[in-house]
Amino acid sequence: MNPVDVILWLQNFASPALDAFFGLVTNTASEEFFLIALPLVLWCYEVRIGWHLVMVFLLSVYTNGLLKDFFQTTRPYLVDHRVRSLMTDTGGGYAWPSGHTQNATVFWFYLARQIAQGWWRPLGWALASLMVLLVALSRVYLGLHWPQDVVGGFLVGLVFLLAAGGIWSLWDRRGWSLPLWAALLLSLLIPLALLIVAQQTATPGTVDTDAHALGVVTGISIGYLLERRYVRFQPRGVAWWKHLLKIIIGLAGLIILRLALKPLFSLIPGMSADWEAFLRYGLMGVWGSLGAPALFVFLRLVRSPGS
């Protein structure tokens, strides 16, 4: 059975109910979903784990764009007219590897590894695997990816997780550290260099995604370093209603920055869409890792160090 036959076989089961179900599933691997989900780990569970998750996730997003532009695989509905396509706005650019599958792999498997402990660890891994499988199926069902695209997305995401885990373990074992000024400088220069590379090599749609991801990497890294030095809030150990307030306040700030800064930056003469997105999402990263936590401490919504 060739790849297009696999897609057509899966689409034989199409119905309005399945269309809605797989549409919902594919949106759990969208930018909007992760804009909500990623900060919650940092604000409500553990700062270091949240920062690690955001960093590996967004660098994985950047790598996915590079791979898409290198292999330039055409999407199935553009190759064979028999393939039904749905939600094509979630499948811009090239096809291999599947970004949604890669995103789901990194996000859910990282959470399963870090959070699922004790007797419910097998359940956590089972749920994470189910989410990755459903996202992968949704991309094929919607006609946006070949089967090899979702397999590739899964494998690339897995390799990224293993590599990141190995690097951080080695860093911790060796006790390496950098002066604050050097860490801040690298947090700015490395994403800037990666964005310039993307501007020279990637397609326009991919550059936009890269600018978003690298902007957040810059902002959240700078904010994290400053927060760990000067704020050091502890997310857990507070009443449920305080967690709820943190989520409401923190997400409101992200939404305001995402919507309000775009028209503001458009007033700056000569600013390209890439740099506008980089700055806007960079400020969102600073809010998520520094501004919101500092406000939470001020409002007494988190435990202070030593409490």
Salt bridges, closest charged atoms under 4 A:
ASP19 OD1 - ARG84 NH2 2.77
GLU31 OE1 - HIS212 ND1 3.22
GLU31 OE2 - ARG258 NH2 2.86
GLU32 OE2 - ARG258 NH2 3.36
GLU46 OE1 - ARG236 NH2 3.10
ASP80 OD2 - ARG82 NH2 2.82
ASP149 OD2 - HIS145 ND1 3.27
ASP172 OD1 - ARG48 NH2 2.96
ASP208 OD1 - HIS212 NE2 3.64
GLU227 OE1 - ARG228 NE 2.64
GLU276 OE1 - LYS262 NZ 3.71
GLU276 OE2 - ARG280 NE 2.49
